[in-house]
Amino acid sequence: MKIFEALRQDHEKQRLLLKILTETSGDTAARREYYQELKTQLESHAIAEERFFYTQLIKKDQTVDMSRHGIAEHHEIDELIEKIDKTDMSSPAWLRHLKTLQEKVEHHLADEEEQFFQVAGKVLSEQQKTSLATQYRQEMEQSLKEESIA
């Protein structure tokens, strides 16, 4: 597996969780569970992606600006999650904030998949693409395992 496939797999999980959450209402156990899963996925993904994808690409002239932009978007996503956390789940504002998060996340994923991956594919060697995927997957598995224990 190459790093791009590993990242896309998690992107699909994020899209699905966002879709499910925007179709729910009220402060229910299911909604809380899906939201917690989304937060865990987004946080673990951002950390692993920054460690094992962006750190390699920030070193390259062709991808430094894209890397910095992607990291900045991760920060914006974190801020939106904090805002959602502070909003009552049964409030209409919660769903509005969630939809804003959905737009931000989907924009970020589209940037990566439609632009960044193509440029990154040219600056990373085949060996790096495979190695980064392995490291990324290991980090994700460890992070998700730790979260399930907590």
N, C-alpha and C positions, 0 to 999 in steps of 0.2 A: 504494500500500500504506500502511496505517496502522500505527502503532507496535505495536498489539496483535497484528496478524497477524505482523509481523516477530518479535516475541518468542515467539509461539506456535510458529512454525516451528522455532526453536532449542530450545524446550522439548521438542518432539517428538523431536528428535535426542538430547537428553539422556536422555529416557525410554527410547528404543530402545537406546542404548549401555548404560545401566544394566541393562536386561533381558538383553541379550546377555551382559554380564559376569557376572551372577548365575547364568547357565546354563553357565559355563565352569568348569574346574578346573585346578589345577596351575600351575606356572610355565612357560607356553608362550609362544611368540612371538606367537601370535594374541591371547592374553590381555593381554600387555604392550602390544601395539599398540592394542587397544580401550581399555585403561585410559588410555594416553597421550592418545588422542583424546578421551576423556571429560574428562580433566583440562584439556586445551586448550579444549574447548567450554565447560566450567563457568567457567574463569578468564576467557576472552575475553568470555563472555556477561555475567558479573558486572560487569566493568569497563565495558563498553559500556552496559549497563542502568543502572548507577549514573550514568554521565556524561550520558546522553541521555534518561533516563526519570525516575529518582528525583530528579535535581537540579531538574527543572522542578516536580515534585510536592511536594518538601520545602518549597517556598515557599508552598504553599497550606494554609490551616487545615484543610480537609477531608481532606487526604492526608498531612500531615506525620507523623503517628504511624505510618501504614501504611508510609511511605517509610523511616522509621527502623527499623521492624521488619524490613522486607525487607533492608536493608543489614546489620542484625545477623545475620540468617539467612545471608547470604553469608559473613560471618565464621565462623559455626559450620561451614559447609560447608568452608571453607578449612582449619579445624582438623581436621576429619575426614579430609580428603585428606592432611594431614601425618601423621596417625596411620596411615593406610593405607600411605603411602610408607615408613614405618619398620617395616612388618610384612612378613615373608617371604611372597611371593605364593603359595607352595605350602602355607602354613600354614592350618589351618581358621579361625584368627583373622582372616586376611585377608578371607575371604568374610563373616564376621560383621561386620567393620567396613564392608565394602562394602554389605552389606544395611542397616546403620544409615545410611550415606550415602544409599542409595536412598530410604529412608523420609524422611529430612530433605529431600532434593531434591524428592521428589514432594509432600510437604507444602507446601513453599515454592511450587512451581509451582501447586498447587491454590489456595493463598491468593491468588496473583496473579490467576489466571484466573477464579476464582469470586467474588472479592470486590473486589480492588484495581482490576482493569481497569474494572469497572462505575463505581466512584467516579471514577477517573481520566478515564473517558470523559465525565463531566459537567463536569470542571474544565478540560479541555484543549479548545482550539478545533480545528476541522477542519484548519485550516492547520498548527497545532502537531502534530497527530497524524501528518500526512503528512511534515512536516519532520523530526520526531523519528525516524520510521522510516528516512528516508534517511540521517540522521546515524548512527543505530545500525547500519544495514547496512554503511555505509562503514567504521566503526570495527571491526566484526566481520571484514570482509574483510581489512582491513589487519593486524589482530592475527593472524588465521589464516595469512596470507601470511608474516608475520614468523616465526611459530612453525614453519612448514614449512621455512624457510631455516635456522633455528637447529639 
